[in-house]
Amino acid sequence: MMSFPISGAHISPIYLAIMGFVIGILGGFFGVGGSFIAGPALRVVGLDWNFAVGTDLAHIVGKSVVAVRQHRAFGNVDLRLGLIMAFGTIAGAEAGAQLIQMLKRAGNVNLVVSIVSIAVYVSISTFMIWESRKTLASRKRVRAPGAVTDLKAKQDHSAFQHVTRGIQRLNIWPMIELPASGIKAISLWIILLVAFIGGCFSGFLGGGAGYIRMPSMVYVLGIPTHLAVGTDLFEIIISASYGTFTHAVKGNVDILIALVMHTGAAIGAQIGAICTQYFAGPKIRMAFVPLPLIGAAIVIYTLITGHKL
Amino acid sequence: MKKETATTLRAFVIELAVYAVLVIGYFFLVLHFLGEGLHSLERNHRYAYAGTAVLLMIGQAVLLQNVTTILLRLIRGRRKLR
């Protein structure tokens, strides 16, 4: 057991490192923060809820730095898109937090947040199962076995592509080009809106909301899945750093716990990022499906038992 | 192919073992001594603590990634020489 004076907790560093390792693999592979696992896993060992949220955000910063450096080496990060999205995400996170305050005053915050989150999680999973299966079934082209390394292989197909193209054609000034993602023109407002909605969910439901942002980047903006994963992680570095700072000011971050968790996450995130090179986009999206369902299961458990994991 | 996979796995296990030893040393040598300083910073200078927390996290991320990259290079490089 190791003593952490900031939060007053006594936790095994091995437990923290192993937890970080598992979350690191998920983060590197799917481009998510993994709060739906880290939060409950920190609560189980007795960390207060406020410290669990803030500390998890701090660890997400470090894990994302590692994963982004690895993804960048593979050409999976669109820096311009990530920077634009960071603005929308931060604004959205503040709006989501304000919404929570309003619901708190109305006195029905827990029920509303729980029902909204279950609906969102289940909808995302259902949609992604439908889309990935349809895309995989329609892809008759045989790819060479082995690693997916070239850009053409990363430009994955989607059964939802017609809608994505329609969104890209919306001519709302200013239109910008995203050469790294292979997008010739898209409205800046659509990118900001997607980021803002992701940020709202982040502020409203907690965590980084990568389970919403990553699919939105693929289906709404038309970013290839590998690039969506890498760029989402890059954007998470900025928004989670901001979140860590504000939570630390409020006294919700035990940075020592985050540093220990990160020793495991550093290696897990690299493994996760490398693994993306061996899977095509629709398969990564298909594998993503259980993550929002785990989130939904945790919320249902909380609703039924009354214990916040 | 199977031999290649086994070699990669072996290199990975060696890397994990060396990394685990380094990390345990890091827990006791660095984080143990940082504890009190950070605790007092957190109590007395919240904004400085918040900035330090973010910088520490990013710094550790860069450091550990470089350590794992060097480890991998050393382990795989030595295997190639054999």
Contacts between the chains, C-beta under 8 A, distances in Angstrom:
chain1	res1	chain2	res2	distance
A	2	B	27	6.9
A	2	B	32	8.0
A	3	B	35	7.5
A	4	B	35	7.3
A	5	B	35	5.2
A	5	B	36	6.7
A	5	B	38	8.0
A	5	B	39	4.2
A	6	B	35	7.9
A	6	B	38	6.5
A	6	B	39	5.3
A	6	B	42	5.3
A	13	B	27	5.2
A	17	B	23	6.7
A	58	B	53	5.9
A	58	B	54	7.6
A	58	B	57	5.5
A	59	B	57	7.4
A	61	B	54	6.5
A	61	B	57	4.6
A	61	B	58	6.5
A	61	B	61	7.5
A	62	B	57	4.3
A	62	B	58	6.9
A	62	B	60	5.8
A	62	B	61	4.1
A	63	B	61	7.4
A	65	B	57	7.8
A	65	B	58	5.6
A	65	B	61	3.7
A	65	B	62	6.7
A	65	B	65	7.7
A	66	B	61	5.1
A	66	B	64	7.0
A	66	B	65	5.0
A	69	B	62	7.9
A	69	B	65	5.9
A	70	B	65	7.8
A	241	B	54	5.1
A	241	B	58	7.7
A	244	B	50	7.4
A	244	B	53	6.1
A	244	B	54	5.4
A	244	B	57	7.1
A	245	B	50	4.6
A	245	B	51	7.0
A	245	B	53	7.6
A	245	B	54	5.7
A	246	B	50	7.7
A	248	B	42	7.8
A	248	B	46	7.2
A	248	B	49	5.9
A	248	B	50	3.5
A	248	B	53	4.9
A	248	B	54	7.7
A	249	B	46	5.2
A	249	B	47	6.2
A	249	B	50	4.9
A	251	B	42	7.2
A	251	B	46	7.0
A	253	B	50	7.5
A	253	B	53	5.6
A	255	B	38	6.2
A	255	B	49	7.8
A	255	B	52	7.6
A	255	B	53	4.1
A	255	B	56	6.0
A	255	B	57	7.1
A	256	B	31	5.7
A	256	B	34	6.8
A	256	B	35	5.9
A	256	B	38	6.5
A	258	B	53	7.6
A	258	B	57	6.3
A	259	B	31	6.0
A	259	B	56	6.5
A	259	B	57	7.0
A	259	B	60	5.8
A	260	B	27	6.6
A	260	B	31	6.5
A	262	B	57	6.8
A	262	B	60	5.9
A	262	B	61	6.8
A	262	B	64	7.3
A	263	B	23	4.5
A	263	B	26	6.8
A	263	B	27	7.7
A	263	B	60	8.0
A	263	B	64	6.7
A	266	B	60	7.7
A	266	B	61	6.4
A	266	B	64	3.9
A	266	B	65	6.2
A	266	B	68	6.7
A	267	B	16	7.2
A	267	B	19	6.2
A	267	B	64	7.7
A	267	B	68	5.8
A	270	B	65	7.0
A	270	B	68	6.4
